Amino acid sequence: MPAARDAVQGDPLVGFNFGVEFSGVIGGYFTEASGLGSEHEIIEHKIVSPDGREIIRKIPGRLKWGDITLKRGITANMDFWEWRKQVEDGLVAQARRNGSVVMFDETYSEVARWNFENAWPSKVSGPSVNSTSNEVGIEEITIVHEGIERIS
């Protein structure tokens, strides 16, 4: 019986790595991605029930999208730094892009996809360097957007 249940629910996905895609082309691979979601602010509204009790009714308020944060080992690729430079130079309209964050398994098969709209990089940062360490330098980009949807 457990096999039938697994077939319906599926095994949890293991995220081997993530790619960010623009116009059907992967712009980079990442080892960590966060902020792939949305939430509502909560509005608390006090009401009085028919029997005279005070009740706090919670209703959805403003919809908020999480900022996407991607981390990877630093490479020679300058695409994200150049994209951020557009925003620094005040060219936000030209910097806005639609794209996707794609999660891959260990065979580089796509296992999940989140599409986002009108995105631009609000932050890019290089590694913290330490000459006595042999750790991989990590660079990070934070992408803000106007909507995200998981499509697979």
Phi and psi restraints in degrees (value plus and minus 20) as a CYANA .aco file:
   2 PRO   PHI     -78.2   -38.2
   2 PRO   PSI     -52.9   -12.9
   3 ALA   PHI     -83.4   -43.4
   3 ALA   PSI     -59.8   -19.8
   4 ALA   PHI     -85.9   -45.9
   4 ALA   PSI     -59.9   -19.9
   5 ARG   PHI     -83.2   -43.2
   5 ARG   PSI     -63.4   -23.4
   6 ASP   PHI     -82.5   -42.5
   6 ASP   PSI     -55.9   -15.9
   7 ALA   PHI     -85.4   -45.4
   7 ALA   PSI     -54.5   -14.5
   8 VAL   PHI     -97.7   -57.7
   8 VAL   PSI     -67.9   -27.9
   9 GLN   PHI    -102.6   -62.6
   9 GLN   PSI     -51.1   -11.1
  10 GLY   PHI      58.9    98.9
  10 GLY   PSI     134.9   174.9
  11 ASP   PHI     -96.1   -56.1
  11 ASP   PSI     131.2   171.2
  12 PRO   PHI     -79.7   -39.7
  12 PRO   PSI     122.7   162.7
  13 LEU   PHI     -98.7   -58.7
  13 LEU   PSI     118.7   158.7
  14 VAL   PHI    -123.6   -83.6
  14 VAL   PSI      99.2   139.2
  15 GLY   PHI    -104.7   -64.7
  15 GLY   PSI      85.2   125.2
  16 PHE   PHI     -97.8   -57.8
  16 PHE   PSI     -67.5   -27.5
  17 ASN   PHI    -181.5  -141.5
  17 ASN   PSI     155.2   195.2
  18 PHE   PHI    -148.1  -108.1
  18 PHE   PSI     128.5   168.5
  19 GLY   PHI    -143.1  -103.1
  19 GLY   PSI     132.4   172.4
  20 VAL   PHI    -131.4   -91.4
  20 VAL   PSI     112.3   152.3
  21 GLU   PHI    -142.4  -102.4
  21 GLU   PSI     114.7   154.7
  22 PHE   PHI    -149.4  -109.4
  22 PHE   PSI     110.3   150.3
  23 SER   PHI      31.8    71.8
  23 SER   PSI      20.2    60.2
  24 GLY   PHI      58.5    98.5
  24 GLY   PSI     -15.4    24.6
  25 VAL   PHI    -138.4   -98.4
  25 VAL   PSI     109.4   149.4
  26 ILE   PHI     -88.4   -48.4
  26 ILE   PSI     103.5   143.5
  27 GLY   PHI    -113.5   -73.5
  27 GLY   PSI     -25.7    14.3
  28 GLY   PHI     147.3   187.3
  28 GLY   PSI     134.3   174.3
  29 TYR   PHI    -129.1   -89.1
  29 TYR   PSI     125.2   165.2
  30 PHE   PHI    -153.9  -113.9
  30 PHE   PSI     131.9   171.9
  31 THR   PHI    -114.9   -74.9
  31 THR   PSI     -33.1     6.9
  32 GLU   PHI    -167.2  -127.2
  32 GLU   PSI     117.1   157.1
  33 ALA   PHI    -157.7  -117.7
  33 ALA   PSI     119.1   159.1
  34 SER   PHI    -163.7  -123.7
  34 SER   PSI     144.7   184.7
  35 GLY   PHI      67.2   107.2
  35 GLY   PSI      -2.3    37.7
  36 LEU   PHI    -106.7   -66.7
  36 LEU   PSI      56.3    96.3
  37 GLY   PHI    -199.0  -159.0
  37 GLY   PSI    -191.6  -151.6
  38 SER   PHI    -164.3  -124.3
  38 SER   PSI     145.4   185.4
  39 GLU   PHI    -175.4  -135.4
  39 GLU   PSI     139.7   179.7
  40 HIS   PHI    -126.3   -86.3
  40 HIS   PSI     122.6   162.6
  41 GLU   PHI     -87.8   -47.8
  41 GLU   PSI     131.7   171.7
  42 ILE   PHI    -123.9   -83.9
  42 ILE   PSI     107.8   147.8
  43 ILE   PHI    -124.7   -84.7
  43 ILE   PSI     103.8   143.8
  44 GLU   PHI    -118.3   -78.3
  44 GLU   PSI     106.8   146.8
  45 HIS   PHI    -144.3  -104.3
  45 HIS   PSI      97.7   137.7
  46 LYS   PHI    -102.9   -62.9
  46 LYS   PSI     108.5   148.5
  47 ILE   PHI    -150.4  -110.4
  47 ILE   PSI     144.1   184.1
  48 VAL   PHI    -131.2   -91.2
  48 VAL   PSI     105.1   145.1
  49 SER   PHI     -92.7   -52.7
  49 SER   PSI     144.8   184.8
  50 PRO   PHI     -76.1   -36.1
  50 PRO   PSI     -46.8    -6.8
  51 ASP   PHI    -112.2   -72.2
  51 ASP   PSI      -9.7    30.3
  52 GLY   PHI      71.9   111.9
  52 GLY   PSI     -21.5    18.5
  53 ARG   PHI     -99.8   -59.8
  53 ARG   PSI     123.8   163.8
  54 GLU   PHI    -103.4   -63.4
  54 GLU   PSI     112.7   152.7
  55 ILE   PHI    -147.1  -107.1
  55 ILE   PSI     119.2   159.2
  56 ILE   PHI    -117.1   -77.1
  56 ILE   PSI      90.2   130.2
  57 ARG   PHI    -110.6   -70.6
  57 ARG   PSI     111.2   151.2
  58 LYS   PHI    -125.6   -85.6
  58 LYS   PSI     104.6   144.6
  59 ILE   PHI    -146.7  -106.7
  59 ILE   PSI     133.8   173.8
  60 PRO   PHI     -90.3   -50.3
  60 PRO   PSI     116.5   156.5
  61 GLY   PHI    -124.1   -84.1
  61 GLY   PSI    -158.5  -118.5
  62 ARG   PHI     -86.0   -46.0
  62 ARG   PSI     116.5   156.5
  63 LEU   PHI    -100.7   -60.7
  63 LEU   PSI     112.2   152.2
  64 LYS   PHI    -145.3  -105.3
  64 LYS   PSI     121.4   161.4
  65 TRP   PHI    -124.4   -84.4
  65 TRP   PSI     117.9   157.9
  66 GLY   PHI     -90.9   -50.9
  66 GLY   PSI     126.6   166.6
  67 ASP   PHI     -94.4   -54.4
  67 ASP   PSI     117.6   157.6
  68 ILE   PHI    -106.2   -66.2
  68 ILE   PSI     105.7   145.7
  69 THR   PHI    -137.5   -97.5
  69 THR   PSI     105.7   145.7
  70 LEU   PHI    -139.5   -99.5
  70 LEU   PSI     117.2   157.2
  71 LYS   PHI    -147.1  -107.1
  71 LYS   PSI     123.0   163.0
  72 ARG   PHI    -174.3  -134.3
  72 ARG   PSI     143.3   183.3
  73 GLY   PHI     -86.2   -46.2
  73 GLY   PSI     119.2   159.2
  74 ILE   PHI     -84.3   -44.3
  74 ILE   PSI     121.2   161.2
  75 THR   PHI    -150.2  -110.2
  75 THR   PSI    -199.3  -159.3
  76 ALA   PHI     -99.2   -59.2
  76 ALA   PSI     -31.1     8.9
  77 ASN   PHI     -86.9   -46.9
  77 ASN   PSI     108.5   148.5
  78 MET   PHI    -127.6   -87.6
  78 MET   PSI     -13.2    26.8
  79 ASP   PHI     -73.5   -33.5
  79 ASP   PSI     -66.9   -26.9
  80 PHE   PHI     -90.8   -50.8
  80 PHE   PSI     -54.1   -14.1
  81 TRP   PHI     -86.8   -46.8
  81 TRP   PSI     -59.0   -19.0
  82 GLU   PHI     -89.0   -49.0
  82 GLU   PSI     -57.9   -17.9
  83 TRP   PHI     -82.3   -42.3
  83 TRP   PSI     -64.9   -24.9
  84 ARG   PHI     -83.2   -43.2
  84 ARG   PSI     -56.2   -16.2
  85 LYS   PHI     -80.3   -40.3
  85 LYS   PSI     -54.9   -14.9
  86 GLN   PHI     -77.4   -37.4
  86 GLN   PSI     -64.2   -24.2
  87 VAL   PHI     -87.5   -47.5
  87 VAL   PSI     -63.1   -23.1
  88 GLU   PHI     -78.5   -38.5
  88 GLU   PSI     -54.7   -14.7
  89 ASP   PHI    -104.0   -64.0
  89 ASP   PSI     -15.8    24.2
  90 GLY   PHI      64.1   104.1
  90 GLY   PSI      -7.8    32.2
  91 LEU   PHI    -117.7   -77.7
  91 LEU   PSI      31.3    71.3
  92 VAL   PHI     -83.1   -43.1
  92 VAL   PSI     -60.9   -20.9
  93 ALA   PHI     -79.3   -39.3
  93 ALA   PSI     -60.8   -20.8
  94 GLN   PHI     -93.2   -53.2
  94 GLN   PSI     -46.3    -6.3
  95 ALA   PHI     -98.5   -58.5
  95 ALA   PSI     -43.2    -3.2
  96 ARG   PHI     -82.5   -42.5
  96 ARG   PSI     114.1   154.1
  97 ARG   PHI    -162.9  -122.9
  97 ARG   PSI     129.2   169.2
  98 ASN   PHI    -113.6   -73.6
  98 ASN   PSI     127.9   167.9
  99 GLY   PHI    -186.8  -146.8
  99 GLY   PSI    -186.6  -146.6
 100 SER   PHI    -163.8  -123.8
 100 SER   PSI     128.1   168.1
 101 VAL   PHI    -123.7   -83.7
 101 VAL   PSI     106.0   146.0
 102 VAL   PHI    -137.4   -97.4
 102 VAL   PSI     109.2   149.2
 103 MET   PHI    -118.3   -78.3
 103 MET   PSI     111.7   151.7
 104 PHE   PHI    -133.8   -93.8
 104 PHE   PSI     131.7   171.7
 105 ASP   PHI    -111.0   -71.0
 105 ASP   PSI    -192.3  -152.3
 106 GLU   PHI     -86.6   -46.6
 106 GLU   PSI     -34.3     5.7
 107 THR   PHI    -119.6   -79.6
 107 THR   PSI     -10.4    29.6
 108 TYR   PHI      43.2    83.2
 108 TYR   PSI       8.0    48.0
 109 SER   PHI    -108.6   -68.6
 109 SER   PSI     118.0   158.0
 110 GLU   PHI     -88.4   -48.4
 110 GLU   PSI     109.9   149.9
 111 VAL   PHI    -139.5   -99.5
 111 VAL   PSI     -36.2     3.8
 112 ALA   PHI    -180.0  -140.0
 112 ALA   PSI     132.9   172.9
 113 ARG   PHI    -166.1  -126.1
 113 ARG   PSI     115.2   155.2
 114 TRP   PHI    -141.8  -101.8
 114 TRP   PSI     101.2   141.2
 115 ASN   PHI    -114.3   -74.3
 115 ASN   PSI     117.0   157.0
 116 PHE   PHI    -146.6  -106.6
 116 PHE   PSI     139.2   179.2
 117 GLU   PHI    -145.0  -105.0
 117 GLU   PSI     126.2   166.2
 118 ASN   PHI      30.5    70.5
 118 ASN   PSI      28.7    68.7
 119 ALA   PHI    -110.3   -70.3
 119 ALA   PSI     131.9   171.9
 120 TRP   PHI    -171.0  -131.0
 120 TRP   PSI     132.2   172.2
 121 PRO   PHI    -100.5   -60.5
 121 PRO   PSI     101.9   141.9
 122 SER   PHI    -111.0   -71.0
 122 SER   PSI     -36.3     3.7
 123 LYS   PHI    -177.9  -137.9
 123 LYS   PSI     121.0   161.0
 124 VAL   PHI    -160.2  -120.2
 124 VAL   PSI     118.1   158.1
 125 SER   PHI    -162.3  -122.3
 125 SER   PSI     126.2   166.2
 126 GLY   PHI    -109.6   -69.6
 126 GLY   PSI    -196.2  -156.2
 127 PRO   PHI     -95.3   -55.3
 127 PRO   PSI     136.8   176.8
 128 SER   PHI    -104.5   -64.5
 128 SER   PSI     101.9   141.9
 129 VAL   PHI    -119.9   -79.9
 129 VAL   PSI     123.5   163.5
 130 ASN   PHI    -168.7  -128.7
 130 ASN   PSI      93.4   133.4
 131 SER   PHI     -87.9   -47.9
 131 SER   PSI     -34.6     5.4
 132 THR   PHI    -113.5   -73.5
 132 THR   PSI     -19.1    20.9
 133 SER   PHI    -127.7   -87.7
 133 SER   PSI     131.0   171.0
 134 ASN   PHI    -131.7   -91.7
 134 ASN   PSI       1.8    41.8
 135 GLU   PHI     -95.9   -55.9
 135 GLU   PSI     131.6   171.6
 136 VAL   PHI     -89.0   -49.0
 136 VAL   PSI     115.1   155.1
 137 GLY   PHI     -92.2   -52.2
 137 GLY   PSI     113.5   153.5
 138 ILE   PHI    -129.5   -89.5
 138 ILE   PSI     110.8   150.8
 139 GLU   PHI    -130.2   -90.2
 139 GLU   PSI     134.0   174.0
 140 GLU   PHI    -155.3  -115.3
 140 GLU   PSI     120.6   160.6
 141 ILE   PHI    -149.1  -109.1
 141 ILE   PSI     116.8   156.8
 142 THR   PHI    -131.5   -91.5
 142 THR   PSI     106.4   146.4
 143 ILE   PHI    -135.1   -95.1
 143 ILE   PSI     104.7   144.7
 144 VAL   PHI    -119.8   -79.8
 144 VAL   PSI     133.4   173.4
 145 HIS   PHI    -174.3  -134.3
 145 HIS   PSI     158.1   198.1
 146 GLU   PHI    -135.1   -95.1
 146 GLU   PSI       2.0    42.0
 147 GLY   PHI     134.7   174.7
 147 GLY   PSI     122.2   162.2
 148 ILE   PHI    -160.5  -120.5
 148 ILE   PSI     124.6   164.6
 149 GLU   PHI    -162.6  -122.6
 149 GLU   PSI     111.1   151.1
 150 ARG   PHI    -102.5   -62.5
 150 ARG   PSI     103.5   143.5
 151 ILE   PHI    -129.5   -89.5
 151 ILE   PSI     -35.1     4.9
